[in-house]
Amino acid sequence: MEKLTLKKPIMVNGEEVKELTYDANEIDGVLFATAESKKKAAAGQNLSISPAAEFDYGLHLYLGYAAIIAVNPSIDWSDLERVKGRDIMEIMKIGRSFMLGSDEASQESDSAEPIETTAGSTTPAKPTSKKSE
């Protein structure tokens, strides 16, 4: 279980909450389906056509909410919908990591050295021969 410290605390059950614990591995099928349904309702979507889940940033946000709700049953979807500012992006990252099956921290390099990519031909060069003059 991990913690997210909110830059802008929210009120939950009459108390100010500054930290939210979450665990994306606790998202079950019901939470996943509810996240998708809540995302569509929030966006006012009545269509069944959705973008690919990997690129659906609204779904990522609601999956982040689901990861929080999974380990905090006293927190409701409407509580999390009061999150504002950069905190929204942090919660969206939780859902995106869940969808992409990656850990954001593991993708960042600890090295201060930039990784260099060079473009070049993959075909070996032909040897050149010199003609004697």
C-alpha positions in Angstrom: 0.0 0.0 0.0 1.2 3.4 -0.9 0.4 7.0 0.2 -0.5 10.1 -1.7 0.0 13.4 0.0 -2.6 15.9 -1.3 -1.4 19.5 -2.0 -5.0 20.6 -1.5 -6.7 18.5 1.3 -10.3 17.4 0.9 -13.2 16.9 3.4 -14.3 13.3 4.0 -17.0 12.6 6.5 -16.5 16.1 8.0 -12.7 15.6 8.5 -9.9 17.2 6.5 -7.9 14.5 4.7 -4.3 15.3 3.6 -3.1 11.8 2.8 -4.7 9.0 0.8 -3.6 5.4 0.9 -4.1 3.4 -2.3 -3.3 0.0 -3.8 -4.1 -0.6 -7.5 -3.6 -4.3 -6.9 -6.8 -4.3 -4.9 -9.0 -3.1 -7.8 -11.5 -5.8 -8.6 -13.9 -6.2 -11.5 -16.7 -4.4 -9.8 -14.4 -1.4 -9.0 -13.1 -1.4 -12.5 -16.6 -1.4 -14.1 -17.7 1.2 -11.6 -14.7 3.4 -12.5 -15.6 3.2 -16.2 -19.3 4.0 -15.5 -18.5 6.9 -13.2 -16.0 8.3 -15.8 -18.7 8.2 -18.5 -21.3 9.8 -16.2 -18.8 12.6 -15.2 -18.1 13.3 -18.9 -21.7 13.2 -19.9 -21.1 10.3 -22.3 -24.2 8.3 -23.4 -22.4 6.5 -26.2 -20.8 3.1 -25.8 -17.8 4.0 -27.9 -14.8 4.8 -25.8 -11.1 5.5 -26.7 -8.6 2.7 -26.2 -8.3 2.2 -22.5 -4.6 2.8 -22.6 -5.3 6.4 -23.9 -8.4 7.1 -21.8 -7.2 9.6 -19.3 -10.6 10.1 -17.7 -10.7 6.3 -17.0 -7.2 6.5 -15.6 -8.4 9.1 -13.1 -11.3 7.0 -12.0 -9.1 3.9 -11.8 -6.9 6.0 -9.5 -10.0 6.7 -7.4 -10.8 3.0 -7.4 -7.3 2.2 -6.1 -8.0 4.6 -3.2 -11.5 3.3 -2.5 -10.3 -0.3 -2.6 -8.3 0.2 0.6 -10.4 3.0 2.1 -14.1 1.9 2.1 -15.1 4.9 4.2 -14.2 7.1 1.2 -16.8 7.5 -1.5 -16.4 8.4 -5.2 -18.0 11.8 -4.6 -15.4 12.5 -1.9 -12.6 11.9 -4.5 -14.4 14.0 -7.1 -13.6 17.0 -4.9 -9.9 16.6 -5.4 -8.5 19.6 -7.3 -5.4 20.9 -9.1 -2.2 18.8 -9.5 -3.6 16.2 -7.1 -5.9 15.1 -10.0 -2.8 14.4 -12.1 -1.2 12.4 -9.3 -4.3 10.2 -9.0 -4.5 9.8 -12.8 -0.9 8.5 -12.8 -2.0 5.7 -10.4 -4.7 4.6 -12.8 -2.4 5.0 -15.8 0.2 2.8 -14.2 -2.5 0.2 -13.5 -3.7 0.3 -17.1 -0.2 0.1 -18.6 1.0 -2.5 -16.1 4.0 -0.4 -15.2 5.5 1.3 -12.2 6.1 5.0 -12.9 9.1 5.1 -10.5 10.8 2.1 -12.3 10.7 4.0 -15.6 12.7 6.9 -14.3 16.4 6.5 -14.6 18.7 7.2 -11.6 21.5 8.1 -13.9 22.4 11.7 -14.4 23.8 10.8 -17.8 21.5 11.1 -20.7 20.8 8.0 -22.8 22.1 8.6 -26.3 20.4 7.2 -29.3 22.3 7.2 -32.6 20.7 6.7 -36.0 22.7 4.7 -38.4 22.4 2.0 -41.0 22.0 -1.6 -39.9 23.6 -2.8 -43.2 27.3 -3.4 -42.9 29.4 -1.2 -45.1 31.0 -2.8 -48.2 34.8 -2.7 -48.2 36.2 -0.2 -50.6 39.1 -1.1 -52.8 41.6 1.3 -54.1 42.8 1.1 -57.7 46.4 1.5 -58.2 47.2 4.4 -60.3 
